[in-house]
Amino acid sequence: MSDCFELTVSDHVAHLRLNRPDELNTMVPAFWADLPRIVRDLDARASARVLVISSTGRHFSAGMDLSVFTGGSGIGGGGDVREEGRRRAHVWMLVQQLQESFTVLETCRMPVLVAIQGGCIGGAVDMVTAADARYCTEDAFFCVQEINIGMTADVGTLQRLPKLIPEGVARELAYTGDRMPADRALACGLVNRVHPDHESMVEDVLAIAGRIARHSPLAVWGTKEMLNYTRDHSVADALRYQAGWQSGMFQPTDMLEEFSAKSEGRAPTFEDLPPRPGEL
């Protein structure tokens, strides 16, 4: 399926693991194509109701691999394009393509939970800030590495991090390139929980995912849609959007199933979300 990832799906929970531990799970060119393809496929088929992303080895990810910068069609390149204006246009499109590789974590219909051990560096921060929730181990740290190599972070960190933690803290991290340890990440609200080790963290995050997956997938999708919209709009606009969503999507079927299951002492069962039209 992918040289960068391993995917399993069980009980409506998809578990996607970064799987290049000997290379510190750096983000090679294939990574940027495989991640959005896998997430879009899960979303299109509605084959999972929650996505957990974890990693292998000592570090979650050391960020973007140098091959993304040095390849003929990579950043700074232009493939066979020779004219300078068109080469710059190529870079403009490429950066947006890289951004979209993480934006799919926001736009997919299922919540995305990320379990982070060791270093979460550079592009990895771009990635995890696009998720719904983050969890980490005691040895984890976060670093906006781009400033340390003479560039501006460009794949989502500067846009999302200030909406997750206090803006002054985000600016400090982005300007200095300092490491944020796990305890400060928890205090700032970047992560939900800190775990003593990788095994217990993944076990706990999968358990949280399982609890989410037991709820109505339509209600969960609506909740994610509203939270994301509210983050980027005024309260008045978000309330209006909520009313429009509810007038169409709120039907009594899933609510009645919740009530019936509780009264009968059983787990509720819900129909999966419909596949996305035209994406199968």
N, C-alpha and C positions, 0 to 999 in steps of 0.2 A: 504493500500500500504506500509506504513512504520510508525513505531512509532516515528521516528526522523524527518520526513519531510512531508510537504504538497506540492503537485504539481498541478499546473494548466497550461493549454496551451490555448492561445487565440491569434488569428491573427499572427500565426507563432512564437510567443514569449512564451517560457516556463518560468514559475516563480516557483522556488523551494525555499521553506521556511523551515529553521530550526525551529522545533516546540516542543522544550522542555524548555520553558522559565523558569519554576519553578526550573529546574536543571541547569540553566545558559547555556543551549544548549551544555553541555559537550558531548564529542564524545565517547559514549559507544560502545561496540563491534558491535552492530547492525549498528551503523552509518557507520563504515568502510566497511561493506558489502553493505548497501543500497545505499550510494552515487554513487559508480562506477556502480552499477546495473542500477540505474535510468538514469545516464548520458549516459551509453552505449546504453540503450534502446532508448532514445531520438535520439541519433546519428544514430543507426542502422536503425530506422524507418524513419529517416529524417522528423519527425513529428514537429520539431521546427527548426527555423533558427537562433535563439539567445536564450541563457539561462541567466536568471537573478537569482542570489542567494541572498536572504535576510534572515533576522532572526526575531525572536519575543522576546519580553521581554526587560529587561534592557540592556542585553549584547548580542552582536553578538554570541560569544562563549567563554567559559572559557577554551577551549582546551580539550586535551585528558582526558577522565575519568579514575580514578584510577583502575577501573575494567579491563582495557586493560592491566595493569601491573600485577595485582594480580590474574587474572584468571588462571586456570590450563594450558591453552594453550596460555596464553598471553606472553608478553615480560618477559624474565627471567624464564619462564616455558618451558615445552616441551611436554605437554600432558602426554602420557604414555611412552614417550621416557626416558630411564634411562641412557644410556651410554653418558658420558659428551660430547664427540666430536659430537655426533648426536644431543644432546640438543643445542649445539652452532649452528649447522647447521640449526636447527629449527628456532632459533632466527634470523639468517641471512635471511632465507626465509620469515619470518614473517615481518621483517622490510621492505623488498622490497614489500611485499604485501600491507602494509600500505602506502608506497610511491606511489604505483600504484593507490591507491584510490584517490589521488589528481592529479597524472599525467594525468588521463583521462580528466581533465579539459583542458589540453594543447592539447591532441591528438584528442579530438572530433572535428568534422568539423565546429561546430558553435562557434562564439565568446561567451565568458562567462564574464558577468559583475557582480560584487559583491557589495552589499549595506551593509555597516557596521555601526552599532550603538554601543555605549558603548565599552566594552572591547573586543578586538580581541587578544586573549592570547594563547601562546604556539602553539598547533596544529592548531589553527585558523589562525595564521600567515602563517604556512605551506600551508594551504588551499588557502588563498586569494592571495598569491604570485604566485600560479599556474594559476590564472585567467588572462583574457586579460586586464581588467581594474577594478579599485577599486574606490569606492565613499564612503564618510563617513559623519557622523553627527558631530556637533561641540563638543559633549561630547565623541567622540570616542578616543580610545588610543590603541596602539599596543605594545605588550610586548613579547620578546623572552624569555618565562618563563622557558625554560628548564635549563638554567644556574643557576636559582634560586633554583632548586630542585636537583642539583648535577649531571646533565647529559648533554650530547651534543645533540642539536637539530638534529633530524635524518630523518625527513619526507619531507624535501624540502626547509626549510627556508634558510639554509646556502648555498644552491646551487642557489637559485633564487633571494633572497633579494639583493645580491651585484650586480645583473644585472638590478635592478630596481631603486636603489638609490646609491649615492656615496659609494664606498667600505669602506672608513673610517667610515662613519656613520653606515653602516651595521655591521661592526666589533664592534663598540662601543656598539650598541644595543645587539649584541650577547654575548659580554664579560661581560657587566654590568647587563643585565636583567632590565635595566631602561625602563620606559614607554615613548613611543613617542606620544605626543598629536597630535590632528588633524591638528593644524596649522603647526607644523613642518613636519608632513607627507605630507601635501600639498606642502610645500616649497621644500622638498626633491624629490618630484615627485612620492611618493608611492601611493598617491590618486590623482584622476583627479579633484575632486571638494569636497568642504565641504558644507554641508547643515545645516540649523538651526534645523531641527528636522527629525525624522524618516519618518513621513508621506510624507513630501515634497521630501525627498531623494528618497524613493521608487518610487514615482510618476515620478520624473525626470529620474531615471535610466530606468524605464519601457518605458518612452518616447524615450530615446536614443536607447533602444533596438528596439523599433518600427521603428525608422528611419533606423536602420541597416537591419531589416527584410524586408523592402520594396525594397532593392537592390537585384540584382541577387545572389542567394545563392551559385552558382558556383564561381562567382567572389569573394564573401566574403570568401568562403572556401580557394580559392587560395591565397587571401591576408593573411589570418591567417597562412597558410602553409609556405608562403614565409617569413613572419615576424619571425616565430619561427625558421626556418632554418637559416636565416641570423643572428639571435642572437647567434647561436652556431657554426657558420662557418665563414670563411674568406669572404671578399667581392667577390673575384674572384670565389670561390666555389658557393656562393649564386647566383651570376649572371648566372653561368652555369646551376644551378638547375632551376632558373627562366626560362631560355631559353627552357630547356627540358619540363617543365610544360606547358609553353605557346604553344609549338609546338603541344601538344596533347589536352589540355583543352580549348584553346581559339577558340571558334567558333562564327560566327557572329550573331547567333540567339538572344541572350540576349542583345547585343549591339543595334541591329535593333529595338528590343522591347522598349528599353530605348528611342531611338530617336523618334519612332512612338508615344509613350505615351506623350512625351513632346510636340510634334507638335499637338497632338489631345487634349491636356489639360486634360489628365486622368492619373491615377496611373498605372504604369506598372504591368504586371502579368508575373510570371516566373514559369516554371516547378520546382517542388521540386527536391532536390538531389536524386539520386538513393539510395535505401536501401543498407546497407552494405551486401555483399554476405555472406550467411552462419550464420548470427547473428540474424535472426528472428525466 
